[in-house]
Amino acid sequence: MKLKSSRSVLTGSILIPASKSHTIRAVTIAAVAKGISTLRNPLMSDDARSAIEGAREMGASVDLGTNWVIEGTGGAPGQNCRQINVGNSGTSLRILTGLCSLSKHPVSFDGDKSIRQRPMMPLLTALSNLGAEIVESADGKCPFTIRGPIQGGKTTINGVSSQFLTALLIACPLAPSDSEIMVENLNEKPYVEITLDWLRRQGIRFEQRGLEWFKIYGKQHYKAFEREIPADFSTAAFPLCAAAITGSELLIRGLDFNDHQGDKEVFNYFERMGMQIRHFPEGVLAKGTGLTGIDINMNATPDALPAMAVAACFAKGTTRLLNVPQARLKECDRIAAMAKELTKMGAKVEELPDGLIIHRSNLKGTEVHGYDDHRMVMALSVAGLAAEGETTVDTAESASVTFPGFVNDMSRLGAQLTTIET
């Protein structure tokens, strides 16, 4: 599917859908909890479906409706859990691998073409140190097979992706012995804080020294819970960016700024660039009034790179998006991909090893590649809302990974977006 976009003026309000990060953590924790959990307002998306199918493979019962009802296994995955396909979901891959390392039966993992390029060796090595066996592995990437059960002990994890540490933190409480985790080179720290918040809500006992060292006590269990899933700040970045570059005013609803999601900082980024941001009980009123380039340390907010790169094209002067090397390890190499596709549209972009330097540019619509990456597709189609002419983005169906209603919701605001079946 392709998505065409052209110059637009937006107005109205938009309700942000639930967080992908929270939804997947909720599904996987409920899957190994004792009893029946209820997830209110979860995100039904492609990545969430991957987590759901993984939960079912592990032996959990999942009933989908307005609310999701999950009856967990009460511990390690069942003996019938032998093969899990995570599609395009890196978060599901990492967390489910950790949980399946608790099983004495071998479990095989695979996914789509993108997943087969995502690194797994840091997590597989850490789990091996705790007692798991990697039976088969394609150079530390999918497809691979892991067999447990992990016992606990000491291990070190490279945090080039925070998901590696999240997987250990969620799995280790179910091990028979205590686990000690040393963390190196941790990126995306707010995502770890989301995980720790879930552990605290569950009453999981652990010690920590910052985010560099953890002791997780063994022989614990997860309990059934009921929780409303918070809205997704990463998703909110796209209508926020659209308002900023089209000079529009939008009310963005549903966000909880007390949540641990790192991408709430995107609102601060835009405010620093000159956007008017006002907080009201009913939501955040965001008005585009012209942007000025700034330097942004994006290590804590890698998922915001595509949207911020688009905004930078419309900012006076120069914008530097820095210290975000892990953006190269997402669904695609987002640093290289954004540089290439924005250059096609006429952007003045310099690629750095860990980010981008972008000068104010006059973008012109053209055909660009979405890389089967939901954030690339949404960012490039938003760029088309302020570019001259018409922009066409391929692999547009991937937007459903985190924002299934992207086209409809943005169109209701006045965005000139059209889908084309291919």
N, C-alpha and C positions, 0 to 999 in steps of 0.2 A: 504494500500500500504506500502511496505517496501523499504528502500533505503540502498544499499550496497556501502561501500566505502573502498578503499585500498590505499596503499602508492602511492604518486603522487609527481611530480614536476610540478609547474605551471609557466606559462609565458603568456605575452600578456597584454591586457587592458580590463577593465570591466566598463560599464556604470551603475551606481547605479540607481535603480528605484525610483520613487517619494515617498515622506514621507507619511506613514500611518497617522501620527498625523495631518499633515497639510491637507491631503485629507479629513479626516473626519470632521475637523473643517470647511473646505471650503464647503462641502456638506450641513452640518447642518445649517450654517449661510445663505447660499444661499437659503435654503428651507424656511426660514422665512423672507427673504429680500423682498423689494418692487422691482419688475421688473425681468429682465432676466440676469442671471450671466453666465459667461463662465469660466470654469476651464480648463486650458491648462496643458497637461502632468500630469494628475492625476494618482494615483495608482489604477489600477483595480485588486482588491484582494478580498478575502472572507470578510474581515472586511469592506472594502469599499462598497461591495454589501449590507451588513447589514445596513450601513448608508443610502445608496440609497433607499432601501426598506422602511426604516423608514421615509425618506423625502417624499416618495410617499404616505405613509399612512397619513402623516400630511397634505397632499393636494397639495404638490409641484409637478410640472411636470418636469421629468428628461429625457433628450434625450442623450443617450450615443453614442459616436463616438470617434474619435481621441481626440477631445475636448468634454467636457460634458457641456451641456446647461441646466440650471436649472431655471425654472420660479417659484419664491417663492410665499408664501401665503400672504406676506406683514404684518405678525404679528403672532398671536397665531395659533396653528394648527386648521384645519377645524373641523366641527362637526362630520364628518365621520371618524375621527381618533379615533378608539376604541381599537385596539390591535396591538402591535408591537413585533415581534420576532427578536432579535438582533443576533441570532446565537451564535458566539463565541466572539463577539466584546464588550469588556468592555468599551472602549471609547465611542462607539455609545450608549451603555446602559445609561451611566451617562449623556451625553450631551442631548440625546433625552428625558430622564426623566425630566431634568430641563426644556426643552422647552415645554413638554406636561403638566407641572404643570401650564402653562399659560392658559390652556383650562378649560372651565367650565364643560366639559364632561369627564367622567371617561375614562382613558386609561390604558389598561393592558399591562404588559411587561413580557416577558419570553425569554428563550434562551436555549442553549444546556446544557449538564450536567455540564460543567465547569462553565458556567455563573451562574448556580443555586448555586454554592459554593462561588461566589464573593460577598463580603460585600456591602450593600447598605444603611444600617441604618444611617450612618453619613449624607448622602445626604438627605434621606427621612425625617430625623428629622429637618434638616436645612430648607427644603422646607415647612414642617409643621409650623415652626415658622413664615414663611412668608405668610401663609394663605392656603396652600394646605392641602388636607385631604388624608390620606392613607386609602383607603377603605378596601383593603385586602393586607396582607403581610405574606410571609412565613419566619418569624424570621428575617425580614429585608433583605431578599434575594429574588431573582426571584423564583416563579412568584409573582407579586404584582400588585395592581391597585392604581393609583393616580388620584385625581380629584382636579382641581384648581377652579378659577384662583388664583395664588399668588397675593398679593396686594403690597408687599414691607414691609419694617419695619426693625427690627434688628434680626440677627441670628448669630450663631457661627457654624463653620464647622471644623471638625477634618480632617486634611490634610494627614492622613495616606496614602491615594491615592490622588495625585494632581488632578485627574479627578473629584473629588467631588467639589473642588473649581472652576475648569474650568466650570463645569455645571452651577454653580451659576452665575459666571461672564458673561456667554453667555445669560442666561435667564433673569437676573434681569433688564437689560435695557428696556425690553418690559413690565415690570410691571407698573401699573398705578401710583405708588408712589416710592419714593426713597428707596433704600435698603442699610443697613449698615451690613457689614460682618466682623466678627472677626475670625481670623484663628489661629488654634492651631496645633502644631506638624506637620508642613508641610514638606513632603518629595517631592523629584523630582521637585525642584523649576524651572528648565529650562522649563518644560512643561507648567507651569503657564505663564512664559515669552512668550512662543509661543502664548498662548491665548491672553495675553495683547497686543501683536503685532497685532493680528487680530482686536481687539477692536479699537486700535489706527488707523489702516488703515480704519476702518469703521467710524471714527469720533465719536465714543461713548464717552460720557462725564462721567468721574469717577475721584475720588480722591483716593490716596493710601498713606499709611505709610509703606514703605517697602512692604513685602508680608504678613504682619500681620493684616492689616486693610484696608478695602475698603469701599468707599461710591459710590454706583452706582446710578446715576440719572435715574428716571423713565420716562415714556412716550416718550421713544426714539424708533428708528426703524433702521433696517439694510437696507442698500442700495445695489442695484445690483452692481456687480464688475466683472472684468476680471483679472485673475491672473494665472501665471505659478506656478505650485506646486513644491517646492524645493525637491531635492533628499534627501533620507533618510539615515542619519548617523547611525541609529541603524542597518540598513541592511548592510551598508558598513563594520560593525565590522566583518562580517563572511569571506569575501574574504581577509580582512586585517589579521585576525587571521590565515587563511589558508597559506598566504604568510609567516607569522612569523614562524610558526611551521614546514613548509616544506623547509625553506631556499630558498624560491622563490622570484622573483622580479615581481611586478605587477604595472600597471598604473591604478589607481582608478579614474574614471572620473565622472563629473557631480555635485560635491559637492560644496556648497557655505558656506565657513567658517565664513561668516558674519551672517548666520542664527542663531536663538536662540536655536536650538536643542542641548540639553545637551550632547548627545552621540558623538559630535565632539571631546570631551575630550578623547575618546578612542584612537585617534591618538597620543595624548600626553602620555597616559598610555604606549602604545607600544614603543614610543620613549624613555621614561624613562627606559623601560626594556631592551633597547639596539638595537631596530630595527632602521634601517635607513629610515627616512621619509624626503622626499624632495618635495617641492611645486613648480609646474610649471603652466603656464597658461592653459595647456591642461589637468592637473590633478595632483594627488599626486602619486609620485613614491615611493613605499614601498618595502623594501628589507629585508628579514629575514636573520640576521647574527648571530643568537644566542641570547637567552633571559636570563635575570637575574631577580630573584624574587624581588618584591618590596611590600610595603604596599600601598593599594589604598582605599581611602574613596569613596565609590560608591553610596552615597545617591542620588546624582544628576543623576546617570546613571544606574538605576536598570536593564534596558533591556539589558545592556552589560554584566551582570553577567555570563550567560552561555558561551559566547565567551571568556571572560577573565578567567573563570575557566579552560577551555580547554588550553589556552595559558600557564597558570600557571603550568600545568603538565610538560611542556617542558622547564621551566625556571630553571636555576641553583639556588639552595638554596630553599628559602621558599617565597611564595607569600601569602599575607593576603588581602582578599576582605572584607571590613569592612563597618559598618554603613548602611546597606541596608536591614532592616527588611521587607520593603514593597515588596521585591522580593518573599516573601512567599504568597503574595496575588494576584499573576498574574494568567495566565491560569492554572498553577499548583504551588505548593510550590517549586519554582526553587532552593532554597537553599538545601532543603532535596533531591530533585530529582537529581540535579547535583552531590551531594555527593554520592548518591546511585549508579547512573549509571557509574560515573567515577571510583568508587571503583570496580565495575564489570570488568572494563578494566585494573585494576591494579594500579590505582592512590592511592597515600597516601593523604587522605583528612580528615580534622577535621571539623566537623560542629559546627558553632557558632549560638547563637540565631539570630544574625544579619549579618551573613556572613559565609565565608569559609576560612580555612587555608589549603594551598595546597603545598606539597613538590614535588620536581622534581621526576618524576616517569617514568617508562618504560611501556607505554601503549601497551596492546595487544588487538587485535580485538576480539569482541564477540557480542552476541545479546544483545541489550539494548532497553529500552523503551523510546518512544518519548513523551508520556503523552498527545497526541493530542495538543502539544504546539509547535508552529512554531519555536520559538527560541531554544527550547530543541532539536528538530529534526535537525536543521541546525548546531548547535554547536556540537552535537555528531557525525554527519556525517563528519564534518570538522576534528574532532579528529581522525577519521578513516583514514584520508589522511596522517597522520604521525605515525600511530600505526602499530605495527607488525601484519601481517595477515589481515583478513577481518572483518569489522564491519558492523553489520546489525541493522538498526534503524526502528522500526515499527511506525505506524501512520504518515508516511512520507507525506501524502497528506496535512497535516496541514501547511507545508512550504508555501503554496499558500496564507496564511493569509496576509503575508507582502511581499513575494518574489516569485511570481508565476513562474518566470523563473530561480529559483535557480539551478536546476539540469542542464538545458541546458547551462546557462551562465557559471557555474563553469566547466562544461565538456569542453566547448570551450577553457578554460584556461589550460586544461590538467588534470583536476581532474578525478580520476577513480571513477565515480559515476554511479550506475545502479539502476533503479527502477524495482520493482517486484510487480506485481498485486497480491493481496491476496483475 
